[in-house]
Amino acid sequence: MNRKRSAFADLRIPQTMLVLCWAIALGLVLANGCSAHGQQLTGTLSATVYDTSGAVIPSATITLKNRESGDIRRTESDSQGYFTFTAVQPATYSVAVSAKGFTTWELSGIVMNLGDTKTVPNIALKAGGSDTTVEVVADKYVEVPLDTPEISDTMNAEQIEDLSLEGRDAGELLKMMPGTALNNGASQGSSFNPKTTGSNSGPVGDYSINGFQPYGTMAYMLDGANLVDPGNAGSQIANINTDMVQEVKTLTGSYGAEYAYGPVIFEAFSKSGGKNFHGEAYTYARNSELNSWESYTKESYLSSITNATSPAAASALAAADNPYEYFYYIGGNVGGPVILPHFNWNHNKLFFWGGYEYMIQHPNNPIQDYNEPTQDQQNGIFDKATSPSSNNGNYSYAYMLPCQTCSGLTADANWTTDSSGNIHIPTTDFDPNITGVLKLYPLPNVTPNAGNGWSNYAYAPSVPQNRWEATGKLDYAISENTKLSGTYAYQNEVDQHPISIWWAPPNTLPYPAPVSAATNSQVILGNFTHQFGPTTTSETVFTLSRYINPNKLGNNAANRSTVGMSGVPGLFGHTSTQMPNIIGPWEGALSNIDEQPFDGSFDGGAFGALKRVPQFYETVSKVLGTHTAKAGFYWSQPYNSESSGSDDGGNDNGQFNMGWPANYGTNNVVSDFELGRVASYEQQSGVPLDNFKMNQWSVWAQDSWKANRRLTLNLGLRADHMGQWYG
């Protein structure tokens, strides 16, 4: 990891300054304090050409060459011997300087990272013939320093591959960056679980860097595309694959006006092809069979199996709760020149790179404990003597003896009490719309005990998260002055939600019908750079990130007709085909059957979201003496189309709240449920689809002034317009 911060040295400032010297204080505030969108993908490399006596050499020819692709750019030094290359893509370069009457001077091994501004030091041409070359190799003794005060950390591909990461998200590298802390307060762990990789799960919102709040203060970018979820700023909409990026960089302060995002920026740049063919195949494997059990997992697992209510239940529970898990990541990539008939035979015009990875991910999920109606209770027999409620007060509502007249109701002659004091409620008294739903509640499979919180049912969702990712890139050197590059990344997965799509209370049962979403993410970059002459360069960038997550029911097991609730009409003249949700007491005495609605207008009745962030930015660079002036324009329109609803808020399919007590309660939530005595019912008239977007634009100017050999002043000013969300 390279952590760099340049320092100011000679503080003697000439009296004459270019008009572009802005009000420094205002410039720094605007450059570093805004939270707009945009980033600087390319860098700037400059220097002054001298002879051995220290005199400047004008009209020297400077050649910048990409080591991997052989791509070349040229410029000339001005009357003060100064030159600048702007819009320099991340790569390793060499610089050759030649002038009439002098030997050629060459420096190789110059590493340009994302957005770097660097000055080549100590260019001193010796008198002699131009056919003689003096070559210097950049290493730890000859380093090309940063020429800005930015505080940044950079990791290249070799460093990333050498680190042992738990998952396949490059954002996991954040935990190694200085000043980074998990967003967990005084608790242990984090909501970011790097073990399982997904398009919509990552580090955004889970880290505080330099004390900033986690939400909305970190840019998370791939090839200039904004990957922060426009719906909540606390998640991402695409993964950054560790084997498909050339480098990652984190900026935490003092960067220039061209950076609109912030105050923390995490950016990655995809790998590129070169003049030689190269490729690799790889497999990463992680299998828990090779692990030792940590004590809590072992105790929890063995407790569930030991306390199973029958051998069959023990076998089923062992299969579901087995902490065994495995992850295999199989991929490869290839890059090189694109060779066509009569085109690019010199391997210096068009280059490609492509990578693919398939992820086999079978995580083990923790056991969830529930309290479910017993077989006797489902048959209408209530016996307090067998209740675990004396050990878990949260479940007491399910084990009180039902009372017929506690709510002022007339006693039902069909109810009987046997010699042991058990209450018998005939199943013929059950609400006919409930009998089918009652079958959705599983029978107990473990014996209540202190180890499981006196619960009688244990369940561990076993949901594979298999997915694949592919990235392709083309770089076209149209000429020495004109370059075009493009990147396309596609990610595909099937998100399965056995319990609930986004969130549900801990006492929510698996939904009767499977819920899944064919999720995909796309990231697009187009970069066009043209050098009009030795002093003027234009860079045009367009990016687009897109994510769609249409959750749908896999079958009709949750339809009203299937569960016997056809006789329950909805309100507002609308009766959803989907069964109403059942919400028990918060403490879990009766579990929830609870899911989002699936008859809205999003993607043909799905429940989910479409997120899209297009961006456009234009940068023009101009060398004026020893000033490298830049000015730019930026535009973005984040868009968020999302189903509006809550799996605990009475959507258009309706929701029965058991609560406690019910309006006409029997003092037992299970018997209330069976008899149809609910606390309340709520329903929305529809499933709104929230379509919101905003426009934002920025204009900025930045001047990097090489005041003398030891002093560079970076002055910038930026104005950002953050529009209102509308839709």
C-alpha positions in Angstrom: 0.0 0.0 0.0 1.4 3.4 -0.9 0.3 6.3 1.3 1.4 9.6 -0.1 1.2 13.2 0.8 3.3 15.9 -0.9 4.8 18.7 1.2 5.3 22.3 0.4 8.9 23.5 0.5 10.1 26.9 -0.7 7.5 29.5 0.4 8.9 32.4 -1.6 6.1 33.5 -4.0 6.7 35.8 -7.0 4.7 39.0 -7.0 3.1 38.2 -10.4 0.4 35.6 -10.5 -2.0 34.4 -13.1 -5.6 35.5 -13.1 -6.5 31.9 -12.2 -5.2 32.3 -8.6 -8.5 32.0 -6.8 -9.5 32.9 -3.3 -7.7 29.9 -1.7 -9.8 29.5 1.4 -13.1 29.5 -0.6 -11.6 27.2 -3.2 -10.5 24.6 -0.6 -13.9 24.6 1.1 -15.8 24.1 -2.1 -13.4 21.5 -3.5 -13.4 19.3 -0.4 -16.7 19.9 1.3 -19.2 19.2 -1.3 -21.0 15.9 -1.8 -21.8 15.9 -5.4 -21.1 13.2 -8.0 -18.1 12.8 -10.2 -14.4 11.8 -10.0 -11.1 12.2 -11.7 -10.1 9.0 -13.5 -7.0 10.3 -15.3 -3.9 12.1 -14.1 -1.5 14.9 -15.0 2.2 14.5 -15.6 4.4 17.6 -16.0 8.0 18.7 -15.8 10.5 21.4 -16.8 13.3 20.6 -19.2 16.8 21.9 -18.3 20.3 21.5 -19.5 23.1 20.6 -17.2 23.8 24.2 -16.4 20.2 24.8 -15.2 19.0 26.7 -18.3 15.6 25.8 -19.6 15.3 24.2 -23.0 12.3 25.3 -25.1 10.8 23.3 -28.0 12.1 20.0 -26.7 10.1 17.0 -27.9 8.6 14.9 -25.1 7.3 11.4 -25.7 5.0 9.6 -23.2 4.8 5.9 -23.8 2.5 3.3 -22.1 4.7 0.3 -21.1 1.9 -2.3 -21.5 0.3 -1.1 -24.7 3.1 0.8 -26.4 0.6 3.7 -26.9 2.4 7.0 -27.5 1.6 10.7 -26.9 3.8 13.6 -27.7 4.1 17.3 -26.8 6.7 20.1 -26.7 8.2 22.2 -24.0 7.2 25.8 -24.0 9.4 28.9 -23.9 10.0 28.3 -20.2 10.9 24.6 -20.8 7.6 23.5 -19.2 5.4 20.7 -20.5 2.3 18.9 -19.3 0.4 15.7 -20.2 -3.2 15.7 -19.0 -5.8 13.0 -19.2 -3.2 10.3 -18.5 -4.8 6.9 -17.9 -3.6 4.8 -14.9 -0.6 2.7 -16.1 3.2 2.6 -16.0 4.9 4.9 -18.4 8.2 6.1 -19.7 9.1 9.7 -20.7 11.7 10.5 -23.4 13.0 14.0 -23.8 14.9 15.0 -26.9 16.2 18.4 -28.3 18.5 19.4 -31.1 22.1 19.4 -29.9 21.4 17.3 -26.8 21.4 13.7 -25.9 18.0 12.0 -25.4 17.0 11.7 -21.8 14.6 8.9 -20.8 12.9 7.9 -17.5 11.0 4.6 -17.3 8.9 3.0 -14.6 6.7 6.1 -13.9 3.5 4.7 -12.2 0.4 6.9 -12.7 -2.4 6.0 -10.5 -6.0 7.2 -10.6 -6.1 11.0 -10.6 -2.4 11.5 -9.9 -0.7 14.8 -10.5 3.0 14.3 -10.7 6.1 16.1 -11.7 9.1 14.4 -13.3 12.2 15.6 -11.4 15.7 16.3 -12.5 15.4 16.4 -16.3 18.8 17.6 -17.4 19.9 17.1 -21.0 23.6 16.9 -21.8 25.1 18.4 -24.9 25.7 15.9 -27.6 24.1 14.0 -30.4 20.4 13.0 -30.3 21.4 9.5 -31.2 22.7 9.0 -27.6 20.3 8.2 -24.9 20.7 8.6 -21.1 18.2 6.3 -19.5 17.0 6.5 -15.9 14.8 3.9 -14.3 12.3 5.1 -11.7 12.7 3.0 -8.5 12.8 3.7 -4.7 15.8 6.0 -5.3 14.2 8.0 -8.2 10.5 8.5 -7.4 8.2 10.8 -9.3 6.5 12.6 -6.5 2.9 13.7 -6.2 2.5 17.4 -6.9 -0.7 17.9 -4.8 -1.4 17.9 -1.1 -4.0 15.1 -1.4 -4.1 12.5 1.3 -4.6 9.2 -0.5 -3.9 5.4 -0.3 -3.4 3.3 -3.4 -3.2 -0.4 -4.0 -2.2 -1.9 -7.3 -3.3 -5.3 -8.7 -0.4 -7.2 -7.2 -1.0 -5.8 -3.8 -4.7 -6.6 -4.0 -4.0 -10.2 -5.1 -1.4 -10.8 -2.3 -3.8 -9.8 0.4 -6.0 -12.4 2.0 -9.6 -11.2 1.7 -12.7 -13.1 2.9 -14.9 -12.3 -0.1 -14.7 -10.9 -3.7 -15.6 -7.3 -3.1 -12.7 -4.8 -3.4 -14.5 -2.6 -0.9 -13.3 -5.0 1.8 -9.9 -3.3 1.4 -11.4 -0.3 3.2 -10.9 -2.0 6.6 -7.2 -1.7 6.0 -7.1 2.0 5.2 -5.9 4.4 7.9 -8.7 6.2 9.8 -11.4 3.6 9.0 -13.7 2.2 11.6 -16.8 0.0 11.4 -20.2 1.6 11.8 -21.2 -0.4 14.8 -21.0 1.9 17.7 -20.2 0.0 20.9 -21.4 -3.3 19.5 -19.4 -6.1 17.9 -19.4 -6.9 14.2 -20.8 -5.1 11.3 -23.8 -5.4 8.9 -21.3 -5.7 6.1 -20.5 -9.4 5.7 -17.8 -9.8 3.1 -18.2 -13.6 3.2 -21.0 -13.5 0.6 -20.6 -11.3 -2.4 -23.7 -9.6 -4.0 -24.5 -6.6 -6.2 -26.5 -4.8 -3.5 -24.4 -5.8 -0.5 -21.1 -4.1 0.2 -19.2 -1.7 2.5 -21.1 1.5 1.6 -22.8 2.8 4.8 -20.8 0.4 7.1 -17.6 2.3 7.6 -16.9 5.7 9.1 -13.7 7.2 7.8 -11.9 10.0 9.6 -15.0 10.3 11.8 -17.5 11.1 9.0 -20.9 9.7 9.3 -21.2 6.5 7.1 -24.2 7.4 5.0 -23.8 9.8 2.2 -20.2 10.8 2.8 -18.3 8.1 0.8 -18.1 7.9 -3.0 -17.9 4.3 -4.2 -16.9 4.3 -7.9 -15.9 1.9 -10.7 -14.4 3.4 -13.8 -15.9 6.7 -12.9 -19.4 5.3 -12.5 -21.2 6.1 -9.3 -22.2 2.8 -7.5 -23.8 4.3 -4.4 -27.5 3.4 -4.2 -29.5 6.5 -5.0 -32.4 5.2 -2.9 -30.6 5.3 0.5 -26.9 6.2 0.1 -26.2 3.2 2.4 -25.6 0.4 -0.1 -24.2 -0.2 -3.5 -25.7 -1.3 -6.8 -22.8 -3.3 -8.3 -19.8 -5.2 -7.0 -16.1 -4.2 -7.6 -14.4 -7.5 -8.3 -10.9 -7.7 -6.9 -9.5 -9.7 -9.9 -10.9 -7.3 -12.5 -9.4 -4.0 -11.3 -6.0 -2.6 -12.0 -5.9 -0.6 -8.8 -8.0 1.0 -6.1 -7.5 4.4 -4.5 -9.0 6.0 -1.4 -8.9 9.8 -1.0 -9.6 11.3 2.3 -8.6 14.9 2.1 -7.0 17.9 0.4 -7.8 16.8 -3.1 -8.5 19.3 -6.0 -11.6 20.9 -7.3 -12.0 18.4 -10.1 -13.2 15.9 -7.5 -16.9 16.6 -6.7 -17.6 13.6 -4.6 -16.6 13.3 -1.0 -15.4 13.9 1.6 -14.2 10.3 1.2 -13.7 8.7 -2.3 -13.1 5.0 -3.0 -12.4 4.5 -6.7 -11.4 1.5 -8.8 -10.1 1.3 -12.4 -10.6 -1.8 -14.5 -7.7 -3.7 -16.0 -6.6 -3.0 -19.6 -5.1 -5.0 -22.5 -1.6 -4.4 -23.9 0.6 -5.0 -26.9 1.3 -8.6 -25.8 -1.3 -11.3 -25.2 -1.7 -12.2 -21.6 -4.2 -14.0 -19.4 -4.8 -16.2 -16.4 -7.2 -18.7 -14.9 -7.8 -19.0 -11.2 -9.9 -20.6 -8.5 -10.3 -19.5 -5.0 -11.8 -21.9 -2.5 -13.1 -21.7 1.0 -14.6 -24.7 2.7 -15.7 -25.0 6.3 -14.8 -28.7 6.4 -11.3 -27.5 6.9 -12.2 -25.2 9.8 -12.5 -25.9 13.5 -15.8 -25.1 15.1 -15.9 -22.0 17.3 -17.7 -22.8 20.6 -20.9 -20.8 20.1 -21.7 -22.3 16.7 -21.0 -25.8 18.0 -23.1 -25.4 21.1 -26.0 -23.9 19.2 -25.9 -26.6 16.6 -25.6 -29.5 18.9 -28.2 -28.1 21.3 -30.8 -28.0 18.4 -30.1 -31.5 17.3 -30.0 -32.9 20.9 -33.4 -31.3 21.7 -35.2 -32.3 18.6 -38.7 -33.7 19.3 -38.1 -36.8 17.2 -35.5 -38.7 15.2 -37.1 -37.4 12.0 -37.0 -33.8 13.3 -33.4 -34.3 14.3 -32.4 -35.5 10.9 -34.3 -32.6 9.1 -32.8 -30.1 11.5 -29.3 -31.4 11.1 -29.6 -31.0 7.3 -30.9 -27.5 7.7 -28.7 -26.3 10.5 -25.5 -27.9 9.5 -22.9 -25.1 9.9 -21.0 -26.6 6.8 -20.5 -23.9 4.1 -18.4 -23.5 1.0 -17.4 -20.9 -1.5 -15.7 -21.4 -4.8 -14.8 -18.6 -7.2 -13.8 -19.8 -10.7 -12.6 -17.3 -13.2 -10.1 -16.0 -15.7 -9.2 -13.2 -18.0 -7.4 -12.5 -21.2 -6.1 -9.3 -22.8 -4.0 -8.2 -25.8 -4.1 -6.5 -29.1 -7.1 -6.7 -31.5 -5.6 -7.9 -34.8 -7.7 -7.6 -37.9 -6.9 -7.9 -41.6 -4.7 -5.0 -42.6 -5.2 -3.4 -39.1 -3.1 -3.3 -36.0 -0.3 -5.6 -37.1 2.1 -3.5 -35.1 0.0 -4.1 -31.9 -0.2 -0.3 -31.2 -3.7 0.7 -32.1 -6.5 -1.3 -30.5 -6.4 -3.4 -27.3 -8.9 -5.5 -25.4 -9.3 -7.1 -22.0 -12.0 -9.4 -20.8 -12.6 -11.2 -17.5 -15.3 -13.6 -16.2 -15.9 -15.1 -12.8 -18.5 -17.6 -11.5 -19.2 -17.5 -7.8 -20.5 -20.6 -6.0 -21.5 -19.4 -2.6 -23.3 -21.6 -0.1 -23.2 -19.7 3.3 -24.5 -21.2 6.5 -27.0 -18.9 8.2 -27.5 -18.8 12.0 -30.3 -20.7 13.6 -33.5 -18.7 14.2 -35.7 -19.7 17.1 -39.5 -19.4 17.2 -42.5 -20.3 19.3 -45.1 -22.1 17.3 -48.6 -23.5 18.1 -48.3 -27.1 19.4 -50.1 -30.0 17.9 -52.6 -29.9 20.8 -53.2 -26.1 20.3 -53.8 -26.7 16.6 -56.4 -29.3 17.6 -58.0 -26.8 20.1 -56.5 -28.2 23.3 -54.8 -25.8 25.6 -52.8 -27.0 28.6 -50.9 -24.5 30.7 -49.1 -27.3 32.6 -46.8 -28.0 29.5 -46.1 -24.3 28.9 -42.5 -23.0 28.8 -43.9 -19.5 29.5 -42.7 -19.6 33.1 -39.2 -19.5 31.7 -39.8 -17.1 28.8 -42.3 -14.4 29.6 -42.4 -13.3 26.0 -44.2 -16.4 25.0 -46.7 -16.3 27.9 -49.5 -15.0 25.7 -49.5 -18.3 23.8 -49.9 -20.5 26.9 -52.5 -18.8 29.1 -55.7 -20.8 29.5 -58.3 -19.4 27.1 -61.1 -17.5 28.9 -64.5 -17.2 27.2 -66.0 -14.3 29.2 -62.9 -12.2 29.9 -63.9 -9.7 27.3 -67.6 -9.6 28.2 -68.6 -12.3 25.7 -71.2 -14.9 26.4 -69.8 -18.3 27.2 -69.7 -20.9 24.4 -71.4 -24.1 25.4 -69.2 -26.0 23.0 -66.1 -25.3 25.0 -65.2 -28.0 27.6 -62.8 -28.5 30.4 -61.4 -31.9 31.1 -60.5 -33.4 34.5 -56.9 -32.1 34.1 -58.1 -28.6 33.6 -57.3 -28.5 29.9 -59.5 -26.3 27.8 -61.0 -27.9 24.7 -62.2 -25.6 21.8 -63.9 -27.5 19.0 -62.2 -27.0 15.7 -65.7 -26.3 14.3 -65.5 -23.0 16.3 -62.4 -22.0 14.4 -62.8 -19.1 11.9 -63.1 -20.9 8.5 -60.7 -18.4 6.9 -58.0 -19.4 9.4 -58.0 -23.1 9.2 -55.9 -23.1 6.0 -53.5 -20.5 7.3 -53.0 -22.4 10.5 -51.5 -25.2 8.5 -48.7 -22.8 7.4 -47.4 -22.7 11.0 -44.9 -25.5 11.4 -45.1 -28.0 14.3 -42.5 -27.7 17.0 -39.2 -29.6 16.2 -37.2 -28.9 19.3 -37.8 -29.2 23.1 -37.9 -25.8 24.8 -34.8 -25.3 27.0 -32.6 -22.5 28.3 -30.2 -22.9 25.5 -32.7 -22.0 22.8 -34.6 -19.4 24.9 -37.4 -21.8 25.6 -38.4 -21.8 21.9 -40.0 -24.9 20.4 -39.0 -24.5 16.7 -35.6 -23.9 15.1 -35.0 -23.0 11.5 -31.8 -22.0 9.5 -32.3 -20.7 6.0 -30.0 -22.5 3.5 -29.9 -20.1 0.6 -27.1 -20.3 -2.1 -26.0 -17.0 -3.6 -24.6 -18.2 -6.9 -23.8 -15.4 -9.4 -21.4 -14.4 -12.2 -19.7 -11.3 -13.3 -18.1 -10.3 -16.6 -16.1 -7.2 -17.7 -14.9 -6.2 -21.1 -12.7 -3.2 -22.1 -11.5 -1.7 -25.3 -8.8 0.9 -25.7 -8.3 2.5 -29.2 -5.4 4.8 -30.0 -7.0 6.5 -33.0 -3.9 8.6 -33.3 -1.2 10.0 -31.1 -3.5 12.9 -30.2 -6.9 11.0 -30.0 -7.8 8.2 -27.7 -11.0 6.3 -27.1 -11.7 3.7 -24.4 -14.8 1.9 -23.2 -15.7 -0.5 -20.4 -18.8 -2.7 -19.9 -19.4 -4.7 -16.8 -22.4 -7.1 -16.3 -23.3 -8.9 -13.1 -26.1 -11.5 -12.7 -27.5 -13.3 -9.7 -30.8 -14.7 -8.4 -31.5 -13.3 -5.0 -33.6 -15.6 -2.8 -35.6 -14.4 0.1 -37.0 -17.3 2.1 -38.3 -15.0 4.9 -38.6 -11.4 3.7 -37.2 -9.2 0.9 -35.5 -6.5 2.9 -36.2 -6.8 6.6 -38.6 -8.5 9.0 -38.9 -8.9 12.7 -36.9 -11.9 14.1 -40.1 -13.9 14.7 -41.1 -14.0 11.0 -41.6 -17.4 9.5 -40.4 -18.5 6.0 -43.0 -17.3 3.5 -45.3 -20.0 2.0 -44.3 -19.2 -1.5 -40.6 -18.8 -2.6 -39.6 -15.3 -3.4 -36.7 -14.5 -5.7 -35.4 -11.8 -8.0 -33.4 -12.1 -11.2 -31.1 -9.3 -10.4 -28.5 -7.7 -12.7 -26.2 -4.8 -12.6 -24.5 -3.0 -15.5 -21.7 -0.5 -15.4 -20.7 1.4 -18.6 -17.8 3.8 -19.2 -16.9 5.8 -22.4 -13.8 8.1 -22.4 -12.8 10.2 -25.4 -9.5 12.2 -25.1 -8.2 14.6 -27.8 -5.0 16.7 -27.6 -5.5 19.7 -29.8 -1.8 20.7 -29.5 1.1 20.8 -27.1 -0.9 23.0 -24.7 -4.6 22.0 -25.0 -6.4 18.7 -24.2 -10.1 17.8 -23.9 -11.4 14.8 -22.0 -15.0 13.7 -22.3 -16.4 11.0 -20.1 -19.8 9.3 -19.9 -20.7 6.7 -17.3 -23.9 4.7 -16.5 -24.6 2.4 -13.6 -27.9 0.4 -13.6 -29.4 -2.1 -11.2 -32.7 -3.9 -11.2 -34.1 -6.2 -8.6 -37.6 -7.5 -9.5 -38.8 -9.8 -6.7 -41.5 -12.2 -7.7 -43.5 -15.2 -6.1 -42.3 -18.6 -7.4 -45.8 -20.2 -7.1 -49.3 -19.7 -5.9 -48.8 -21.2 -2.4 -49.5 -17.8 -0.8 -52.6 -17.1 -2.8 -55.8 -16.5 -0.8 -57.5 -19.3 -2.7 -54.7 -21.7 -1.8 -54.7 -21.0 1.9 -58.5 -20.8 2.2 -59.0 -17.1 2.6 -61.1 -16.4 -0.5 -63.9 -15.3 1.8 -61.8 -12.4 3.2 -62.6 -9.4 0.9 -60.2 -6.4 0.7 -61.0 -2.8 1.2 -61.4 0.0 -1.4 -63.0 -2.4 -3.8 -59.7 -4.3 -4.2 -59.0 -7.8 -3.1 -55.4 -9.0 -3.8 -54.8 -12.5 -4.8 -52.1 -12.6 -2.2 -53.0 -13.6 1.3 -53.0 -11.0 4.0 -50.0 -10.8 6.3 -50.4 -12.1 9.8 -48.6 -10.1 12.5 -48.3 -11.6 16.0 -47.2 -9.9 19.2 -43.8 -8.2 18.9 -42.4 -10.6 21.6 -43.0 -13.6 19.3 -45.7 -15.5 21.1 -47.3 -16.1 17.6 -45.0 -15.9 14.6 -45.5 -13.6 11.7 -46.3 -14.6 8.1 -45.2 -11.4 6.5 -44.1 -10.3 3.0 -44.2 -7.4 0.6 -47.1 -7.1 -1.9 -46.7 -8.5 -5.5 -49.5 -6.9 -7.5 -48.0 -3.4 -8.0 -47.1 -1.8 -11.2 -43.3 -2.4 -11.0 -42.1 -4.9 -13.7 -45.4 -6.7 -14.2 -46.3 -7.1 -10.5 -42.9 -7.6 -9.0 -41.8 -5.8 -5.8 -38.4 -4.2 -6.1 -36.4 -1.4 -7.5 -34.7 0.0 -10.6 -31.8 2.3 -10.0 -29.9 4.2 -12.6 -27.2 6.9 -12.4 -26.0 8.5 -15.7 -23.1 10.9 -15.5 -21.4 13.2 -18.0 -18.3 15.3 -17.5 -16.1 17.4 -19.7 -12.6 18.6 -18.8 -10.5 21.0 -20.8 -6.8 21.5 -19.9 -4.6 24.4 -21.0 -0.9 24.9 -20.3 -0.1 28.6 -19.8 3.5 29.1 -19.0 4.2 27.1 -15.8 0.4 26.9 -15.1 -1.6 23.9 -15.9 -5.2 25.2 -15.9 -8.2 22.9 -16.0 -11.9 23.8 -16.2 -14.8 21.3 -16.3 -18.5 20.7 -16.3 -20.3 17.8 -14.7 -23.9 16.6 -14.9 -25.7 13.6 -13.3 -29.3 12.5 -12.9 -29.7 9.8 -10.2 -33.0 7.9 -10.7 -34.7 5.6 -8.3 -37.9 3.7 -9.2 -38.9 1.6 -6.2 -42.0 -0.2 -5.0 -43.4 1.5 -2.0 -44.6 -0.6 0.9 -43.7 -2.2 4.1 -44.0 -5.9 5.0 -45.2 -4.6 8.4 -47.5 -1.8 7.3 -50.7 -3.2 5.8 -50.1 -3.2 2.0 -52.8 -3.7 -0.5 -52.9 -7.4 0.3 -53.9 -6.4 3.9 -52.6 -7.3 7.3 -54.2 -8.8 10.4 -52.6 -7.6 13.6 -53.0 -10.0 16.5 -51.3 -7.6 18.9 -52.2 -7.9 22.6 -54.8 -8.0 23.8 -57.3 -8.4 20.9 -60.4 -6.4 21.0 -62.4 -9.5 22.0 -59.6 -11.6 23.4 -59.5 -14.9 25.1 -56.3 -14.2 27.0 -54.5 -16.5 24.6 -53.1 -15.2 21.3 -53.2 -18.7 19.6 -56.9 -19.3 20.5 -57.7 -15.7 19.4 -56.0 -16.4 16.1 -57.9 -19.7 15.6 -61.2 -18.0 16.5 -60.6 -15.0 14.2 -60.5 -12.5 17.1 -57.9 -10.0 15.8 -56.9 -6.7 17.3 -57.0 -4.8 14.0 -56.9 -5.0 10.2 -55.2 -2.5 7.9 -54.8 -2.2 4.2 -53.5 0.3 1.6 -55.5 1.1 -1.4 -52.6 0.2 -3.7 -48.9 -0.4 -4.1 -47.4 3.0 -5.0 -44.4 3.0 -7.3 -42.1 5.8 -6.3 -40.3 7.2 -9.4 -37.9 9.9 -8.3 -34.9 11.6 -9.9 -32.8 14.7 -9.5 -30.5 16.8 -11.6 -27.2 18.0 -10.4 -24.5 19.9 -12.2 -21.1 21.4 -11.4 -18.7 23.8 -12.9 -15.1 24.0 -11.7 -11.7 25.4 -12.4 -8.3 24.3 -11.1 -4.8 25.8 -11.5 -1.6 23.9 -10.8 1.1 26.5 -10.8 4.8 25.4 -10.8 6.1 28.5 -9.0 9.6 27.1 -8.9 11.4 23.8 -8.6 10.3 23.2 -5.1 6.9 24.9 -4.9 3.7 24.0 -6.6 0.5 25.9 -5.8 -2.8 24.1 -6.4 -5.8 26.6 -6.4 -9.3 25.6 -7.2 -12.9 26.7 -7.2 -16.0 24.6 -7.7 -19.7 25.4 -7.8 -22.2 22.5 -7.3 -26.0 22.7 -7.9 -27.8 19.9 -6.0 -31.4 19.7 -7.4 -34.5 18.6 -5.6 -35.8 15.1 -6.0 -39.0 15.1 -8.1 -41.2 12.5 -9.9 
